[in-house]
Amino acid sequence: MDTVSAFVTLLFVMDPLGNIPVFLAVLKDVEAKRRQWVIFREMLIALVVLLLFLYAGSAMLDLLNLRQESISIAGAIILFLIALRMIFPNPHGVMGDTPDGEPFIVPLAIPMVAGPSALAITMLLVHKDPARMLDWTFAVVGAWGVCAILLLASPLLLRALGARGLIAMERLMGMILVIISVQMFFDGVQKFLSLAAA
């Protein structure tokens, strides 16, 4: 895989356009003047996590005696719980009762941007060709940069949609996230079972 292919693959996996409704739903109770800062902070955290897994992911998993399937299953469970809150909202919003109504790390940085698939791809790139770390770093940072620009523009969409439009989009995205989370869970279980049978 070359640098451009890695960049495109990571960009599709990070799915910035698909994440916009989730970002809007999670940030709807955050003050308008703080939304950009919160998105920027979460994107920086996602970048740090992606680079951490690029450079030390395999070593960390070995140290903690964890498998990549564990990351996939854990991410699926988190997404499923968030999706249920989007479909059946509670008074405290999607993230529950959080200080200032702001998300922190979960779910925007992890698993929406730096999700199990993106983390697995970064580790796979290094595993296949560890001599090209600079290329892989450019691919990760480039994909993250495009994702950050699109997601930083998401509050403009919030103003365009209005309250009713956002509620409709939130419910729809919740349904889609349920399906994605179940697929992630089955993928993790299937990989675990295939490795156990080998």
Disulfide bonds with the S-S distance in Angstrom:
none
